[in-house]
């Protein structure tokens, strides 16, 4: 139930060259009002420090509910300052370990400040609206459906699930209990998707259903599925105000990568480890192949590999389709 290994590897290779941006990181460096939110032995923790901490840790902890993020980050900072203060008392500030870490963190701080002061201001409202107008015109009026599924290992298990559904048990409860893929945490919910996004056997069965209907067992390479159709609608671009943050982050990623490429061309970067040299060459080939594949598939789908993401305009909620990635048709 995993994506092909080559795409997992490609993601790992490209991650080292892309700065993954969160909405918090895409904000300006200074908040409107820098309030004191906590004091640790005299040290004031302000909202600006909370914002900078969010840039570092929220990307690593995506499962924290939004309403709990602020108190979580403040508590994280309280604990960090308690340990930092203890380190000062014990003379850790004079150690070589501290000096090595300080040099590393200084480079990160300079990078982050460069991003906030130099790159962020270049993304204007006018540019975002232009990108929206361009991409929304490309989003085809394609039918999308929202479905749930329960994935099991055998046809017999799928039939047993169907029998329990016919007796009145809830689909969501059975999915959470028995489904073998990531969508089980969401009651089998795959969110909205188009037919080409899923493997053919699954899409054929799902798109044949009416809202509320449940399929007979469906076999794919992943196993046996019981599918319930929740809704169907025609696609199309969401209003600008609902997707402007996503567009802004996409443009920031694009400009950041362009800047990195420009700096590399002007700089001398030497890899001394032979394994790193081979790794870099493999990464280069995979990136070239991925770009070419995207170009080849762009025309029939009305998408362009220009740094903006049409799916961001559809308004789909990634948090409600937790297992969709397991069911997506593999790219060739």
Secondary structure, DSSP 8 states (H G I E B T S, - for coil): ----HHHHHHHHHHHTTS----TTTTS-SS-SS--EEEEETTEEEEHHHHHHHHHHHGGG-TTS-HHHHHHHHHHHHHHHHHHHHHHHHTTGGGSHHHHHHHHHHHHHHHHHHHIIIIIGGG--HHHHHHHHHHHHTT----EEEEEEEEEESSHHHHHHHHHHHHTT--HHHHHHHH--SGGGGGTTEEEEE-GGGB-HHHHHHHHTS-TT-B---EEETTEEEEEEEEEEEE-----HHHHHHHHHHHHHHHHHHHHHHHHHHHS-----SHHHHHHHHHHHHHHHHHHHHHHHHHHHHT---SS--GGGGTT--GGG-TTHHHHB----
